[in-house]
Amino acid sequence: MPMPKGYTIYDIDPGWLKQKYEVEGLSTTDIAELCDYSARHISRLLDKHGIKKRSRLEGVKTEKSREKRSRSMTGKMAGEKNPRYKGGYISSGYMMIGGKRYSHTVAEKKYGRKLQAGEVVHHINGDTLDNRPENLQVMTISEHVAMHQVGGGYRKGMKPWNYKRRKEK
Ligand SMILES: [Zn+2]
């Protein structure tokens, strides 16, 4: 489901968010991973749409990304993969350098252009610390969600994003 031409993403569809969070039990971090957003931003959106948040303890129980993340952190901190090597740090399993996801910096270099709104950087082998250009693929959020098929992917008729027509200048 590519983004319709001339449209831009302005928000997560609240119905989709509710489905992922309440029905499928994804955590804010799981959802953030799909959207390439921070978990904090997803948390703010839950508040905004009046979706009741789980306690931290409950959240940890349902979080699907935690195991994968801790696995991806093990043994991967040596040499170039250690963000300190380049003066960065790790946030939610992603390498941050210069206040920006390093995967975004590498992808922009690889594709020779800036990422656009609604685009995410997918790690092909699933290792979010492996930021080699050949491991990175730029796609739209919708494509990304469909690709990961978390919780069985789309429910029929549900779309993750609302669109609005881009303002002509
Ligand atoms: Zn991905």
Backbone and ligand atoms as CSV (ligand in chain L), in Angstrom:
chain,resi,resn,atom,element,x,y,z
A,1,MET,N,N,0.848,-1.205,0.000
A,1,MET,CA,C,0.000,0.000,0.000
A,1,MET,C,C,0.873,1.241,0.000
A,2,PRO,N,N,1.353,1.637,-1.164
A,2,PRO,CA,C,2.191,2.850,-1.186
A,2,PRO,C,C,1.361,4.092,-0.903
A,3,MET,N,N,2.043,5.110,-0.478
A,3,MET,CA,C,1.342,6.352,-0.145
A,3,MET,C,C,0.783,6.966,-1.427
A,4,PRO,N,N,-0.498,7.393,-1.394
A,4,PRO,CA,C,-1.047,8.014,-2.605
A,4,PRO,C,C,-0.231,9.239,-2.997
A,5,LYS,N,N,-0.075,9.431,-4.284
A,5,LYS,CA,C,0.728,10.546,-4.780
A,5,LYS,C,C,0.099,11.879,-4.379
A,6,GLY,N,N,0.951,12.827,-4.006
A,6,GLY,CA,C,0.437,14.147,-3.654
A,6,GLY,C,C,-0.125,14.211,-2.251
A,7,TYR,N,N,-0.002,13.125,-1.521
A,7,TYR,CA,C,-0.495,13.116,-0.140
A,7,TYR,C,C,0.674,12.984,0.809
A,8,THR,N,N,0.461,13.407,2.013
A,8,THR,CA,C,1.525,13.284,2.992
A,8,THR,C,C,0.919,12.743,4.284
A,9,ILE,N,N,1.705,11.978,4.989
A,9,ILE,CA,C,1.207,11.401,6.225
A,9,ILE,C,C,1.114,12.476,7.301
A,10,TYR,N,N,0.005,12.537,8.014
A,10,TYR,CA,C,0.011,13.474,9.122
A,10,TYR,C,C,-0.200,12.806,10.461
A,11,ASP,N,N,-0.691,11.607,10.451
A,11,ASP,CA,C,-0.898,10.986,11.753
A,11,ASP,C,C,-1.147,9.496,11.598
A,12,ILE,N,N,-0.904,8.779,12.658
A,12,ILE,CA,C,-1.278,7.369,12.690
A,12,ILE,C,C,-2.786,7.304,12.808
A,13,ASP,N,N,-3.387,6.376,12.104
A,13,ASP,CA,C,-4.820,6.176,12.225
A,13,ASP,C,C,-5.128,5.615,13.611
A,14,PRO,N,N,-5.995,6.301,14.370
A,14,PRO,CA,C,-6.248,5.870,15.752
A,14,PRO,C,C,-6.803,4.443,15.836
A,15,GLY,N,N,-7.607,4.053,14.846
A,15,GLY,CA,C,-8.171,2.702,14.840
A,15,GLY,C,C,-7.084,1.647,14.686
A,16,TRP,N,N,-6.140,1.967,13.843
A,16,TRP,CA,C,-5.010,1.056,13.619
A,16,TRP,C,C,-4.169,0.939,14.889
A,17,LEU,N,N,-3.931,2.100,15.496
A,17,LEU,CA,C,-3.129,2.152,16.718
A,17,LEU,C,C,-3.789,1.329,17.832
A,18,LYS,N,N,-5.095,1.510,17.956
A,18,LYS,CA,C,-5.870,0.788,18.963
A,18,LYS,C,C,-5.793,-0.724,18.715
A,19,GLN,N,N,-5.937,-1.098,17.445
A,19,GLN,CA,C,-5.863,-2.513,17.057
A,19,GLN,C,C,-4.502,-3.107,17.458
A,20,LYS,N,N,-3.438,-2.407,17.110
A,20,LYS,CA,C,-2.097,-2.925,17.386
A,20,LYS,C,C,-1.840,-2.985,18.890
A,21,TYR,N,N,-2.239,-1.923,19.580
A,21,TYR,CA,C,-1.882,-1.805,20.989
A,21,TYR,C,C,-2.790,-2.633,21.888
A,22,GLU,N,N,-4.093,-2.485,21.687
A,22,GLU,CA,C,-5.034,-3.146,22.600
A,22,GLU,C,C,-5.335,-4.579,22.187
A,23,VAL,N,N,-5.600,-4.778,20.901
A,23,VAL,CA,C,-6.041,-6.110,20.460
A,23,VAL,C,C,-4.847,-7.046,20.262
A,24,GLU,N,N,-3.816,-6.555,19.576
A,24,GLU,CA,C,-2.686,-7.433,19.278
A,24,GLU,C,C,-1.616,-7.392,20.361
A,25,GLY,N,N,-1.758,-6.437,21.274
A,25,GLY,CA,C,-0.855,-6.399,22.424
A,25,GLY,C,C,0.564,-5.958,22.138
A,26,LEU,N,N,0.768,-5.253,21.042
A,26,LEU,CA,C,2.102,-4.726,20.780
A,26,LEU,C,C,2.414,-3.620,21.779
A,27,SER,N,N,3.664,-3.458,22.099
A,27,SER,CA,C,4.058,-2.383,23.012
A,27,SER,C,C,4.299,-1.104,22.209
A,28,THR,N,N,4.445,-0.001,22.923
A,28,THR,CA,C,4.757,1.254,22.234
A,28,THR,C,C,6.067,1.093,21.453
A,29,THR,N,N,7.008,0.334,22.013
A,29,THR,CA,C,8.292,0.126,21.329
A,29,THR,C,C,8.107,-0.700,20.057
A,30,ASP,N,N,7.245,-1.724,20.145
A,30,ASP,CA,C,6.969,-2.547,18.956
A,30,ASP,C,C,6.395,-1.678,17.846
A,31,ILE,N,N,5.421,-0.843,18.223
A,31,ILE,CA,C,4.754,0.006,17.234
A,31,ILE,C,C,5.737,1.046,16.702
A,32,ALA,N,N,6.563,1.573,17.599
A,32,ALA,CA,C,7.560,2.565,17.191
A,32,ALA,C,C,8.516,1.978,16.160
A,33,GLU,N,N,8.849,0.708,16.332
A,33,GLU,CA,C,9.762,0.053,15.398
A,33,GLU,C,C,9.172,-0.004,14.003
A,34,LEU,N,N,7.877,-0.276,13.951
A,34,LEU,CA,C,7.209,-0.361,12.652
A,34,LEU,C,C,7.188,0.982,11.943
A,35,CYS,N,N,7.052,2.031,12.723
A,35,CYS,CA,C,6.877,3.365,12.135
A,35,CYS,C,C,8.177,4.147,12.074
A,36,ASP,N,N,9.244,3.610,12.643
A,36,ASP,CA,C,10.509,4.341,12.699
A,36,ASP,C,C,10.342,5.621,13.520
A,37,TYR,N,N,9.435,5.579,14.488
A,37,TYR,CA,C,9.228,6.689,15.405
A,37,TYR,C,C,9.842,6.319,16.742
A,38,SER,N,N,9.905,7.274,17.659
A,38,SER,CA,C,10.343,6.929,19.003
A,38,SER,C,C,9.145,6.383,19.775
A,39,ALA,N,N,9.437,5.539,20.742
A,39,ALA,CA,C,8.382,4.980,21.586
A,39,ALA,C,C,7.661,6.108,22.325
A,40,ARG,N,N,8.393,7.170,22.625
A,40,ARG,CA,C,7.790,8.304,23.325
A,40,ARG,C,C,6.714,8.974,22.469
A,41,HIS,N,N,7.003,9.057,21.168
A,41,HIS,CA,C,6.028,9.666,20.263
A,41,HIS,C,C,4.760,8.808,20.204
A,42,ILE,N,N,4.928,7.498,20.124
A,42,ILE,CA,C,3.773,6.588,20.088
A,42,ILE,C,C,2.981,6.740,21.387
A,43,SER,N,N,3.693,6.833,22.484
A,43,SER,CA,C,3.052,6.994,23.780
A,43,SER,C,C,2.207,8.271,23.823
A,44,ARG,N,N,2.762,9.329,23.242
A,44,ARG,CA,C,2.013,10.600,23.169
A,44,ARG,C,C,0.754,10.443,22.317
A,45,LEU,N,N,0.876,9.676,21.225
A,45,LEU,CA,C,-0.278,9.462,20.353
A,45,LEU,C,C,-1.363,8.653,21.064
A,46,LEU,N,N,-0.960,7.690,21.885
A,46,LEU,CA,C,-1.934,6.911,22.651
A,46,LEU,C,C,-2.724,7.850,23.565
A,47,ASP,N,N,-1.999,8.738,24.230
A,47,ASP,CA,C,-2.648,9.735,25.096
A,47,ASP,C,C,-3.614,10.592,24.291
A,48,LYS,N,N,-3.105,11.077,23.159
A,48,LYS,CA,C,-3.877,11.994,22.324
A,48,LYS,C,C,-5.195,11.360,21.892
A,49,HIS,N,N,-5.161,10.058,21.589
A,49,HIS,CA,C,-6.357,9.389,21.096
A,49,HIS,C,C,-7.131,8.690,22.216
A,50,GLY,N,N,-6.755,8.973,23.455
A,50,GLY,CA,C,-7.498,8.437,24.590
A,50,GLY,C,C,-7.418,6.922,24.722
A,51,ILE,N,N,-6.319,6.340,24.269
A,51,ILE,CA,C,-6.143,4.890,24.417
A,51,ILE,C,C,-5.428,4.638,25.750
A,52,LYS,N,N,-6.060,3.832,26.574
A,52,LYS,CA,C,-5.541,3.615,27.925
A,52,LYS,C,C,-4.238,2.822,27.851
A,53,LYS,N,N,-3.206,3.367,28.498
A,53,LYS,CA,C,-1.911,2.703,28.432
A,53,LYS,C,C,-1.773,1.651,29.525
A,54,ARG,N,N,-1.039,0.617,29.190
A,54,ARG,CA,C,-0.773,-0.429,30.175
A,54,ARG,C,C,0.291,0.052,31.150
A,55,SER,N,N,0.291,-0.563,32.316
A,55,SER,CA,C,1.348,-0.242,33.273
A,55,SER,C,C,2.665,-0.746,32.693
A,56,ARG,N,N,3.744,-0.235,33.187
A,56,ARG,CA,C,5.057,-0.618,32.699
A,56,ARG,C,C,5.273,-2.130,32.808
A,57,LEU,N,N,4.820,-2.665,33.924
A,57,LEU,CA,C,5.005,-4.091,34.181
A,57,LEU,C,C,4.247,-4.933,33.156
A,58,GLU,N,N,2.996,-4.570,32.925
A,58,GLU,CA,C,2.189,-5.291,31.930
A,58,GLU,C,C,2.796,-5.125,30.547
A,59,GLY,N,N,3.269,-3.924,30.290
A,59,GLY,CA,C,3.835,-3.622,28.982
A,59,GLY,C,C,5.030,-4.517,28.686
A,60,VAL,N,N,5.838,-4.729,29.669
A,60,VAL,CA,C,7.030,-5.552,29.489
A,60,VAL,C,C,6.638,-6.983,29.124
A,61,LYS,N,N,5.548,-7.458,29.739
A,61,LYS,CA,C,5.084,-8.828,29.484
A,61,LYS,C,C,4.694,-9.041,28.026
A,62,THR,N,N,4.089,-7.993,27.429
A,62,THR,CA,C,3.567,-8.184,26.073
A,62,THR,C,C,4.550,-7.744,24.995
A,63,GLU,N,N,5.612,-7.090,25.433
A,63,GLU,CA,C,6.494,-6.534,24.405
A,63,GLU,C,C,7.181,-7.628,23.591
A,64,LYS,N,N,7.012,-7.513,22.270
A,64,LYS,CA,C,7.550,-8.540,21.393
A,64,LYS,C,C,8.971,-8.217,20.951
A,65,SER,N,N,9.317,-6.944,21.005
A,65,SER,CA,C,10.611,-6.568,20.450
A,65,SER,C,C,11.753,-6.749,21.452
A,66,ARG,N,N,11.403,-6.879,22.712
A,66,ARG,CA,C,12.447,-6.860,23.737
A,66,ARG,C,C,13.475,-7.981,23.556
A,67,GLU,N,N,12.940,-9.193,23.347
A,67,GLU,CA,C,13.846,-10.341,23.248
A,67,GLU,C,C,14.771,-10.183,22.045
A,68,LYS,N,N,14.140,-9.798,20.935
A,68,LYS,CA,C,14.903,-9.632,19.706
A,68,LYS,C,C,15.985,-8.568,19.907
A,69,ARG,N,N,15.584,-7.510,20.603
A,69,ARG,CA,C,16.503,-6.395,20.775
A,69,ARG,C,C,17.682,-6.788,21.637
A,70,SER,N,N,17.390,-7.470,22.752
A,70,SER,CA,C,18.488,-7.810,23.638
A,70,SER,C,C,19.420,-8.795,22.933
A,71,ARG,N,N,18.808,-9.647,22.083
A,71,ARG,CA,C,19.633,-10.584,21.330
A,71,ARG,C,C,20.541,-9.821,20.367
A,72,SER,N,N,19.950,-8.815,19.728
A,72,SER,CA,C,20.735,-8.095,18.727
A,72,SER,C,C,21.839,-7.245,19.362
A,73,MET,N,N,21.703,-7.009,20.668
A,73,MET,CA,C,22.716,-6.195,21.345
A,73,MET,C,C,23.917,-7.045,21.772
A,74,THR,N,N,23.705,-8.356,21.888
A,74,THR,CA,C,24.757,-9.199,22.437
A,74,THR,C,C,25.852,-9.443,21.419
A,75,GLY,N,N,27.062,-9.201,21.840
A,75,GLY,CA,C,28.198,-9.532,20.984
A,75,GLY,C,C,28.332,-8.652,19.767
A,76,LYS,N,N,27.576,-7.567,19.765
A,76,LYS,CA,C,27.598,-6.731,18.570
A,76,LYS,C,C,28.187,-5.353,18.875
A,77,MET,N,N,28.824,-5.263,20.031
A,77,MET,CA,C,29.247,-3.936,20.466
A,77,MET,C,C,30.729,-3.673,20.229
A,78,ALA,N,N,31.349,-4.567,19.521
A,78,ALA,CA,C,32.785,-4.398,19.294
A,78,ALA,C,C,33.045,-3.556,18.049
A,79,GLY,N,N,34.182,-2.935,18.037
A,79,GLY,CA,C,34.647,-2.215,16.849
A,79,GLY,C,C,33.658,-1.198,16.320
A,80,GLU,N,N,33.466,-1.205,15.039
A,80,GLU,CA,C,32.638,-0.201,14.382
A,80,GLU,C,C,31.197,-0.228,14.827
A,81,LYS,N,N,30.736,-1.390,15.296
A,81,LYS,CA,C,29.340,-1.483,15.698
A,81,LYS,C,C,29.094,-0.837,17.050
A,82,ASN,N,N,30.144,-0.568,17.773
A,82,ASN,CA,C,29.950,0.150,19.026
A,82,ASN,C,C,29.768,1.622,18.710
A,83,PRO,N,N,28.596,2.161,19.085
A,83,PRO,CA,C,28.330,3.558,18.706
A,83,PRO,C,C,29.343,4.537,19.277
A,84,ARG,N,N,29.967,4.164,20.382
A,84,ARG,CA,C,30.948,5.084,20.976
A,84,ARG,C,C,32.128,5.298,20.060
A,85,TYR,N,N,32.357,4.304,19.220
A,85,TYR,CA,C,33.425,4.354,18.226
A,85,TYR,C,C,33.284,5.605,17.370
A,86,LYS,N,N,32.035,5.977,17.111
A,86,LYS,CA,C,31.801,7.165,16.280
A,86,LYS,C,C,31.179,8.302,17.091
A,87,GLY,N,N,31.257,8.179,18.401
A,87,GLY,CA,C,30.755,9.252,19.252
A,87,GLY,C,C,29.260,9.237,19.431
A,88,GLY,N,N,28.631,8.076,19.331
A,88,GLY,CA,C,27.180,8.005,19.488
A,88,GLY,C,C,26.762,7.149,20.674
A,89,TYR,N,N,25.494,6.771,20.683
A,89,TYR,CA,C,24.966,5.919,21.740
A,89,TYR,C,C,23.812,5.105,21.173
A,90,ILE,N,N,23.312,4.164,21.970
A,90,ILE,CA,C,22.208,3.337,21.490
A,90,ILE,C,C,20.920,3.721,22.184
A,91,SER,N,N,19.875,3.941,21.407
A,91,SER,CA,C,18.567,4.252,21.964
A,91,SER,C,C,17.554,3.270,21.388
A,92,SER,N,N,16.876,2.540,22.275
A,92,SER,CA,C,15.875,1.549,21.861
A,92,SER,C,C,16.383,0.624,20.755
A,93,GLY,N,N,17.642,0.234,20.866
A,93,GLY,CA,C,18.173,-0.725,19.894
A,93,GLY,C,C,18.683,-0.098,18.602
A,94,TYR,N,N,18.656,1.233,18.532
A,94,TYR,CA,C,19.140,1.903,17.336
A,94,TYR,C,C,20.359,2.752,17.673
A,95,MET,N,N,21.289,2.798,16.750
A,95,MET,CA,C,22.469,3.607,16.973
A,95,MET,C,C,22.163,5.056,16.648
A,96,MET,N,N,22.488,5.928,17.588
A,96,MET,CA,C,22.257,7.354,17.386
A,96,MET,C,C,23.607,8.041,17.274
A,97,ILE,N,N,23.801,8.775,16.222
A,97,ILE,CA,C,25.027,9.561,16.101
A,97,ILE,C,C,24.649,10.956,15.623
A,98,GLY,N,N,25.139,11.948,16.359
A,98,GLY,CA,C,24.795,13.334,16.024
A,98,GLY,C,C,23.303,13.602,16.183
A,99,GLY,N,N,22.677,12.946,17.169
A,99,GLY,CA,C,21.272,13.192,17.469
A,99,GLY,C,C,20.323,12.601,16.434
A,100,LYS,N,N,20.827,11.691,15.609
A,100,LYS,CA,C,20.030,11.161,14.508
A,100,LYS,C,C,20.297,9.668,14.398
A,101,ARG,N,N,19.294,8.902,13.986
A,101,ARG,CA,C,19.548,7.476,13.769
A,101,ARG,C,C,20.608,7.318,12.698
A,102,TYR,N,N,21.646,6.578,13.044
A,102,TYR,CA,C,22.762,6.394,12.121
A,102,TYR,C,C,22.294,5.706,10.836
A,103,SER,N,N,21.284,4.811,10.974
A,103,SER,CA,C,20.742,4.124,9.798
A,103,SER,C,C,20.198,5.138,8.790
A,104,HIS,N,N,19.630,6.235,9.296
A,104,HIS,CA,C,19.092,7.261,8.397
A,104,HIS,C,C,20.223,7.970,7.652
A,105,THR,N,N,21.288,8.263,8.389
A,105,THR,CA,C,22.439,8.932,7.774
A,105,THR,C,C,23.025,8.068,6.664
A,106,VAL,N,N,23.203,6.771,6.966
A,106,VAL,CA,C,23.794,5.864,5.980
A,106,VAL,C,C,22.859,5.700,4.774
A,107,ALA,N,N,21.559,5.573,5.061
A,107,ALA,CA,C,20.595,5.381,3.970
A,107,ALA,C,C,20.560,6.604,3.054
A,108,GLU,N,N,20.623,7.782,3.659
A,108,GLU,CA,C,20.585,9.007,2.845
A,108,GLU,C,C,21.812,9.084,1.940
A,109,LYS,N,N,22.931,8.609,2.471
A,109,LYS,CA,C,24.157,8.592,1.666
A,109,LYS,C,C,24.005,7.569,0.541
A,110,LYS,N,N,23.470,6.395,0.890
A,110,LYS,CA,C,23.316,5.317,-0.093
A,110,LYS,C,C,22.378,5.739,-1.227
A,111,TYR,N,N,21.254,6.367,-0.867
A,111,TYR,CA,C,20.260,6.737,-1.876
A,111,TYR,C,C,20.544,8.102,-2.508
A,112,GLY,N,N,21.493,8.822,-1.896
A,112,GLY,CA,C,21.870,10.116,-2.466
A,112,GLY,C,C,20.805,11.185,-2.327
A,113,ARG,N,N,19.935,11.048,-1.335
A,113,ARG,CA,C,18.911,12.071,-1.093
A,113,ARG,C,C,18.456,12.001,0.356
A,114,LYS,N,N,17.747,13.019,0.778
A,114,LYS,CA,C,17.191,13.063,2.129
A,114,LYS,C,C,15.987,12.125,2.212
A,115,LEU,N,N,15.763,11.562,3.377
A,115,LEU,CA,C,14.542,10.787,3.593
A,115,LEU,C,C,13.364,11.743,3.596
A,116,GLN,N,N,12.227,11.262,3.090
A,116,GLN,CA,C,11.040,12.103,3.082
A,116,GLN,C,C,10.078,11.688,4.184
A,117,ALA,N,N,9.147,12.574,4.492
A,117,ALA,CA,C,8.141,12.261,5.508
A,117,ALA,C,C,7.420,10.985,5.104
A,118,GLY,N,N,7.233,10.099,6.053
A,118,GLY,CA,C,6.522,8.861,5.762
A,118,GLY,C,C,7.425,7.741,5.266
A,119,GLU,N,N,8.720,8.024,5.188
A,119,GLU,CA,C,9.655,6.977,4.783
A,119,GLU,C,C,10.382,6.432,6.011
A,120,VAL,N,N,10.681,5.158,5.974
A,120,VAL,CA,C,11.415,4.548,7.072
A,120,VAL,C,C,12.611,3.788,6.496
A,121,VAL,N,N,13.549,3.498,7.379
A,121,VAL,CA,C,14.708,2.714,6.966
A,121,VAL,C,C,14.584,1.319,7.578
A,122,HIS,N,N,14.471,0.333,6.717
A,122,HIS,CA,C,14.322,-1.057,7.162
A,122,HIS,C,C,15.680,-1.746,7.187
A,123,HIS,N,N,15.923,-2.503,8.271
A,123,HIS,CA,C,17.145,-3.307,8.356
A,123,HIS,C,C,16.828,-4.695,7.789
A,124,ILE,N,N,17.385,-4.992,6.652
A,124,ILE,CA,C,17.022,-6.197,5.900
A,124,ILE,C,C,17.231,-7.471,6.715
A,125,ASN,N,N,18.350,-7.577,7.420
A,125,ASN,CA,C,18.609,-8.818,8.168
A,125,ASN,C,C,18.018,-8.786,9.585
A,126,GLY,N,N,17.291,-7.735,9.901
A,126,GLY,CA,C,16.606,-7.669,11.196
A,126,GLY,C,C,17.482,-7.171,12.338
A,127,ASP,N,N,18.752,-6.962,12.069
A,127,ASP,CA,C,19.666,-6.473,13.109
A,127,ASP,C,C,19.720,-4.950,13.023
A,128,THR,N,N,19.079,-4.294,14.018
A,128,THR,CA,C,18.964,-2.831,13.946
A,128,THR,C,C,20.291,-2.118,14.212
A,129,LEU,N,N,21.306,-2.887,14.582
A,129,LEU,CA,C,22.624,-2.261,14.764
A,129,LEU,C,C,23.526,-2.465,13.550
A,130,ASP,N,N,23.045,-3.229,12.592
A,130,ASP,CA,C,23.829,-3.475,11.387
A,130,ASP,C,C,23.478,-2.415,10.348
A,131,ASN,N,N,24.255,-1.354,10.341
A,131,ASN,CA,C,23.941,-0.208,9.484
A,131,ASN,C,C,24.794,-0.154,8.219
A,132,ARG,N,N,25.214,-1.321,7.764
A,132,ARG,CA,C,25.923,-1.340,6.482
A,132,ARG,C,C,24.921,-0.959,5.391
A,133,PRO,N,N,25.373,-0.178,4.390
A,133,PRO,CA,C,24.438,0.277,3.348
A,133,PRO,C,C,23.634,-0.874,2.743
A,134,GLU,N,N,24.272,-2.015,2.515
A,134,GLU,CA,C,23.570,-3.138,1.868
A,134,GLU,C,C,22.511,-3.763,2.767
A,135,ASN,N,N,22.526,-3.396,4.056
A,135,ASN,CA,C,21.510,-3.936,4.970
A,135,ASN,C,C,20.327,-2.979,5.129
A,136,LEU,N,N,20.398,-1.825,4.465
A,136,LEU,CA,C,19.367,-0.804,4.665
A,136,LEU,C,C,18.509,-0.619,3.425
A,137,GLN,N,N,17.228,-0.506,3.663
A,137,GLN,CA,C,16.286,-0.316,2.554
A,137,GLN,C,C,15.280,0.760,2.948
A,138,VAL,N,N,15.117,1.764,2.098
A,138,VAL,CA,C,14.157,2.831,2.366
A,138,VAL,C,C,12.805,2.436,1.784
A,139,MET,N,N,11.762,2.584,2.589
A,139,MET,CA,C,10.405,2.280,2.104
A,139,MET,C,C,9.402,3.148,2.849
A,140,THR,N,N,8.158,3.136,2.401
A,140,THR,CA,C,7.150,3.906,3.117
A,140,THR,C,C,6.729,3.145,4.373
A,141,ILE,N,N,6.161,3.868,5.310
A,141,ILE,CA,C,5.730,3.237,6.554
A,141,ILE,C,C,4.727,2.128,6.262
A,142,SER,N,N,3.816,2.393,5.344
A,142,SER,CA,C,2.799,1.401,5.010
A,142,SER,C,C,3.427,0.122,4.468
A,143,GLU,N,N,4.393,0.277,3.576
A,143,GLU,CA,C,5.095,-0.890,3.027
A,143,GLU,C,C,5.813,-1.640,4.143
A,144,HIS,N,N,6.384,-0.852,5.055
A,144,HIS,CA,C,7.150,-1.440,6.149
A,144,HIS,C,C,6.254,-2.264,7.067
A,145,VAL,N,N,5.114,-1.695,7.414
A,145,VAL,CA,C,4.167,-2.399,8.279
A,145,VAL,C,C,3.709,-3.683,7.600
A,146,ALA,N,N,3.385,-3.572,6.307
A,146,ALA,CA,C,2.910,-4.747,5.573
A,146,ALA,C,C,3.997,-5.814,5.521
A,147,MET,N,N,5.242,-5.375,5.363
A,147,MET,CA,C,6.342,-6.306,5.243
A,147,MET,C,C,6.588,-7.085,6.531
A,148,HIS,N,N,6.512,-6.358,7.642
A,148,HIS,CA,C,6.789,-7.041,8.912
A,148,HIS,C,C,5.622,-7.921,9.350
A,149,GLN,N,N,4.442,-7.570,8.890
A,149,GLN,CA,C,3.279,-8.405,9.181
A,149,GLN,C,C,3.145,-8.720,10.666
A,150,VAL,N,N,3.449,-7.762,11.512
A,150,VAL,CA,C,3.349,-8.001,12.945
A,150,VAL,C,C,1.895,-8.222,13.314
A,151,GLY,N,N,1.649,-9.253,14.077
A,151,GLY,CA,C,0.288,-9.549,14.510
A,151,GLY,C,C,-0.624,-9.887,13.351
A,152,GLY,N,N,-0.057,-10.466,12.309
A,152,GLY,CA,C,-0.893,-10.889,11.180
A,152,GLY,C,C,-1.102,-9.791,10.154
A,153,GLY,N,N,-0.363,-8.698,10.277
A,153,GLY,CA,C,-0.445,-7.653,9.252
A,153,GLY,C,C,-1.752,-6.882,9.308
A,154,TYR,N,N,-2.201,-6.453,8.169
A,154,TYR,CA,C,-3.413,-5.644,8.120
A,154,TYR,C,C,-4.641,-6.467,8.442
A,155,ARG,N,N,-5.527,-5.859,9.172
A,155,ARG,CA,C,-6.856,-6.437,9.242
A,155,ARG,C,C,-7.572,-5.833,8.042
A,156,LYS,N,N,-8.416,-6.617,7.420
A,156,LYS,CA,C,-9.038,-6.135,6.192
A,156,LYS,C,C,-9.677,-4.753,6.401
A,157,GLY,N,N,-9.395,-3.877,5.499
A,157,GLY,CA,C,-10.003,-2.559,5.559
A,157,GLY,C,C,-9.327,-1.591,6.508
A,158,MET,N,N,-8.301,-2.057,7.200
A,158,MET,CA,C,-7.643,-1.141,8.140
A,158,MET,C,C,-6.371,-0.596,7.520
A,159,LYS,N,N,-6.187,0.677,7.672
A,159,LYS,CA,C,-4.936,1.253,7.198
A,159,LYS,C,C,-4.254,1.963,8.361
A,160,PRO,N,N,-2.950,1.903,8.366
A,160,PRO,CA,C,-2.254,2.477,9.505
A,160,PRO,C,C,-2.221,3.994,9.518
A,161,TRP,N,N,-2.371,4.602,8.355
A,161,TRP,CA,C,-2.118,6.036,8.312
A,161,TRP,C,C,-3.265,6.803,7.714
A,162,ASN,N,N,-3.439,7.991,8.204
A,162,ASN,CA,C,-4.326,8.946,7.548
A,162,ASN,C,C,-3.480,9.821,6.636
A,163,TYR,N,N,-4.055,10.234,5.567
A,163,TYR,CA,C,-3.325,11.100,4.662
A,163,TYR,C,C,-4.047,12.422,4.507
A,164,LYS,N,N,-3.296,13.438,4.220
A,164,LYS,CA,C,-3.948,14.680,3.809
A,164,LYS,C,C,-3.233,15.191,2.572
A,165,ARG,N,N,-3.961,15.896,1.771
A,165,ARG,CA,C,-3.383,16.393,0.532
A,165,ARG,C,C,-2.326,17.450,0.873
A,166,ARG,N,N,-1.210,17.312,0.193
A,166,ARG,CA,C,-0.123,18.249,0.400
A,166,ARG,C,C,-0.539,19.640,-0.074
A,167,LYS,N,N,-0.187,20.634,0.689
A,167,LYS,CA,C,-0.537,22.003,0.284
A,167,LYS,C,C,0.310,22.435,-0.899
A,168,GLU,N,N,-0.339,22.924,-1.925
A,168,GLU,CA,C,0.409,23.427,-3.081
A,168,GLU,C,C,0.978,24.795,-2.718
A,169,LYS,N,N,2.228,24.973,-3.157
A,169,LYS,CA,C,2.831,26.262,-2.827
A,169,LYS,C,C,2.719,27.226,-3.998
L,1,ZN,ZN,ZN,12.009,-3.241,9.191
